[in-house]
């Protein structure tokens, strides 16, 4: 574009490889539509406008940090382009100001050279930052698209360029193809368009001819546009790249068909396979087109709130209809709006209600609206609230705030109502052909050597259990397993066995930990920090484990004495999700972790005691409490000391309590020695006051002694023993 030509003196080839942060918008209100056709069922439509206005802002190089909100869903670089106001040179992409080469005629350059000769470091350049703006008024054709995925826009754009290239028998360089996305707040939907704009101001008349072309022999307009789509489809279906043996590195298209040089920066979104599917859909709808005044007259009704919701229903319907003649699926009216009913052929009937509202009336403490409510005519099967979550809208990688804590609070409230199950579905769960569709979250040996044999044992005993492999796979596979076997008792048995069996192995070896130490560990883990596993040196009445899942976000804990009798009454499953900015900004790795969390929530909700939360909830004190009971005759005074002192002193503090020693003051500051001197424990109100120092506190031991205090350090306790320590401390009556 002409404005970009002044930005660099590099070659044209280099300029073509520079990608910019460009924001485009269209004003289609300056002229009425000259004609339109459309199909209400898909929906799909085509209209011609003799004039549309495109406004375009270039906010800088594409590799710059996009940190400025620019519209509702767009970010651009704050800095824009950096230009020298004296000579017009721009800082190249990826470079700093001091790396830009100014023209010799630049007054700032001459002054900077002079200053360097005089030994001064500062430069004299006159830098300015700016965005570039342009308007283009020209003729245009708009295509109204069905409810498509965002990445589909790039595939359709490339397909239309292909069709135009074939129609022109050359490169249609004077035509632009750009997406236009318009929220329709009154209908609660988003309309997606592709705009074909003539890049020649005012237009050349080509698009008008294309719209009025009647080569189909009908009186309906837009036959030329349909021909463009048909040419593109034929090219994709017959291209030799489709006949080649597919490999792992198959590009799903080539430069002879859908891949074009000028769209190489969008290559990951462009798919020959997807293009064939989309074009067939548009051509089928185009064959049923009818005359309209404008695209506004095409009915764009959608019973779904998002593409993901629509895709979920489509995938579920395809799976059910593929089960055989005994399975059925149909649309119906549920709760006064459109919904679905289906059967998988086992005698149960299911219904799906869209966008139900849950609140206190349903015993749900936090008002929320799942995407779907799945109900079964079997009274023993709870209704299931289904949430379909997109990664970017919920996780918001790279942004300071996200929706994860709010998501988990609402789902926890639903589970606490005891009225519903919940189910989580993400985008990658629904694309069986995608490499990320496969998802594992438990340790492999746990699935094959523990769960599988146990499920077979239960089956022999006549108990129904879900398919283990599906239950331990991605959330959509889990849902299929639930529909085949919605028996909560079977899911609960397997969920308990995952944690209980492994903990039983520890308890059987005599490994355990004191309850107070477990609670301290739980607090550390809940806040997102790693914890050291139990070892043979640990002895106590509680056992816990974080090595059940592939990541340490799943923790099971219980009482050892109950486990050895196969009693899982007090088995607890805690599931955390670290949601800090630092964790979320690693998009690819966090996507897997987030999906694993959702899958584990689907499974472990059937356990008797299950607590999901985020680490940010633990940080702000809103997470559910996870703790084991402290069974002890220790007084409340001593319990407060135990809970607040450092972990290394917990054992000896319990000995003090058992020996009926005087209760100390915790974190005692000696006013006579200054504000910086603190003792972890102190007994100041006795003849010879005693201070117990830990860590860096020990370095001030001499000052305490000079003030008349008896000092005890951790090192002394370790070398002289617990009995010596107790002998130094005053009794309760002392």
Secondary structure, 3 states (H helix, E strand, C coil): CHHHHHHCCCCHHHHHCCCEEEEEEEECCCCCCCEEEEECCCCEEEEEEEEEEEEEEEEEECCCCCCEECCCCCEECCCCEEEECCCCCECCCCCCHHHCCCCCCCHHHHHHHHHHHCCCCCCCCCEEEECEEEEEEEEEEEEEECCCCHHHHHHHHHHHHHHHHHHHCCCCCCEEEEEEEEEECCCCEEEEEEEEEECCCCCCCHHHHHHHCCCCCCCCCCHHHHHHHHHHHHHHHHCHHHCCCCCCCCCCCCCCCCCCHHHHHHHHHCCHHHHHHHHHHHHHHHHCCEEECCHHHCCCCCCCCCHHHHHHHHHHHHHHHCCCCCCEEEEEEECCEEEEEEECCCCCCEEEEECCCECHHHCCCCCECCCEEEEECCCCCCEEEEEEECHHHHHCCCCCCCCHHHHHHHHHHHHHCCCEEEEEEEHHHHCCCCHHHCCCCECHHHHHHHHHHHHHHHHHCCCCCCCHHHHCCCHHHHHHHHHHCCCHHHHHHHHHHHHHHHHHHHHHCCCCECHHHHHHHHHHHHCCCCCCCCCCCCCCCEEEECCCECCCCEEEEEEHHHHCCCCCCCCEEEEEECCCHHHHCCHHHHHHHHHHHHHHHHHHCCCCCEEEEEHHHHHHCCCCCCCCCCCCCCCHHHHHHHHHCCHHHHHHHHHHHHCCECCCEEEEECHHHCCCCEEEEEECCCCCCEEEECHHHHHHHHHHHHCCCEEEEHHHHHHHCHHHHHHHCCECCC
